[in-house]
């Protein structure tokens, strides 16, 4: 659920098909926070928009107990931001991933 610009989420401990797909990235990048159901991509999109459109510095705090999914959430945020940066550079859809993105996600 969303609490303002705060996303409270629960780790389902199982994969949910399509939840973090390229289609989900495309969907959430086209909408503002609150227009679609709560999602980590909505939060990431809000950060991206504030960073580039309003030139506001951004910080994302990911908190939770051990095993809650903090590392996976960080990877998902970086995946979304990487895709957005590739889109803003005008890269074709087939080149949405770069060596920089892969290095960040692997770290």
C-alpha positions as CSV (number, residue, x, y, z in Angstrom):
1,X,0.0,0.0,0.0
2,X,1.0,3.6,-0.4
3,X,1.3,6.0,2.5
4,X,1.9,9.3,0.7
5,X,5.1,8.7,-1.2
6,X,6.0,5.8,1.1
7,X,5.5,2.3,-0.1
8,X,4.9,-0.4,2.5
9,X,5.3,-3.9,0.9
10,X,5.3,-7.5,2.0
11,X,7.6,-10.2,0.6
12,X,5.4,-12.9,-0.8
13,X,8.3,-15.4,-0.7
14,X,7.3,-16.7,-4.2
15,X,7.5,-15.3,-7.7
16,X,4.5,-13.5,-9.1
17,X,4.6,-13.7,-12.9
18,X,4.8,-10.4,-14.7
19,X,5.0,-8.3,-11.5
20,X,8.4,-6.9,-12.4
21,X,8.5,-7.4,-16.2
22,X,9.5,-4.9,-18.9
23,X,5.7,-4.4,-19.5
24,X,5.3,-3.4,-15.8
25,X,8.2,-0.9,-16.2
26,X,6.5,0.6,-19.3
27,X,3.1,0.8,-17.5
28,X,4.4,2.5,-14.4
29,X,6.7,4.9,-16.2
30,X,3.6,6.4,-18.0
31,X,1.7,7.1,-14.8
32,X,2.1,9.3,-11.7
33,X,2.2,8.0,-8.2
34,X,-1.3,6.9,-7.1
35,X,-2.8,6.5,-10.6
36,X,-2.1,2.7,-10.6
37,X,-2.0,0.2,-7.7
38,X,1.0,0.5,-5.3
39,X,4.2,-0.9,-6.8
40,X,7.9,-0.3,-6.3
41,X,8.1,0.9,-9.9
42,X,5.6,3.7,-9.0
43,X,7.9,4.8,-6.2
44,X,10.9,4.6,-8.5
45,X,9.1,6.6,-11.2
46,X,8.3,9.4,-8.7
47,X,11.9,9.6,-7.7
48,X,13.0,9.7,-11.3
49,X,10.5,12.4,-12.2
50,X,11.5,14.6,-9.2
51,X,15.1,14.2,-10.0
52,X,14.9,15.1,-13.7
53,X,11.8,17.3,-14.0
54,X,12.1,19.3,-10.8
55,X,15.8,18.9,-10.3
56,X,15.2,17.8,-6.7
57,X,17.8,15.5,-5.1
58,X,16.3,12.1,-4.2
59,X,17.0,9.4,-1.6
60,X,15.3,6.1,-1.3
61,X,15.3,4.4,2.1
62,X,14.6,0.7,2.0
63,X,14.1,-0.8,5.5
64,X,13.0,-4.2,6.9
65,X,14.0,-7.2,8.9
66,X,16.4,-9.9,7.7
67,X,14.9,-11.7,4.7
68,X,12.3,-9.1,4.1
69,X,13.5,-8.4,0.5
70,X,15.6,-5.2,0.9
71,X,18.2,-6.4,-1.6
72,X,15.6,-7.5,-4.1
73,X,13.8,-4.2,-3.7
74,X,17.0,-2.3,-4.3
75,X,17.7,-4.4,-7.5
76,X,14.1,-3.6,-8.7
77,X,14.6,0.1,-8.1
78,X,17.8,0.1,-10.0
79,X,16.3,-2.0,-12.8
80,X,13.5,0.6,-13.2
81,X,15.9,3.6,-13.1
82,X,18.2,2.0,-15.6
83,X,15.4,1.4,-18.0
84,X,14.2,5.0,-17.6
85,X,17.7,6.4,-18.2
86,X,18.0,4.3,-21.4
87,X,14.6,5.5,-22.6
88,X,15.6,9.1,-22.0
89,X,18.7,8.6,-24.0
90,X,16.6,7.4,-26.9
91,X,18.0,3.8,-26.9
92,X,15.9,1.3,-28.9
93,X,13.9,-1.2,-26.8
94,X,16.3,-4.0,-27.7
95,X,19.2,-2.1,-26.0
96,X,17.5,-1.3,-22.7
97,X,20.3,-3.0,-20.8
98,X,23.9,-1.7,-20.7
99,X,27.1,-3.0,-19.2
100,X,26.8,-0.2,-16.6
101,X,23.3,-1.4,-15.6
102,X,24.5,-5.0,-15.4
103,X,27.4,-4.1,-13.2
104,X,25.2,-2.1,-10.9
105,X,22.6,-4.8,-10.6
106,X,25.2,-7.5,-10.1
107,X,26.9,-5.5,-7.3
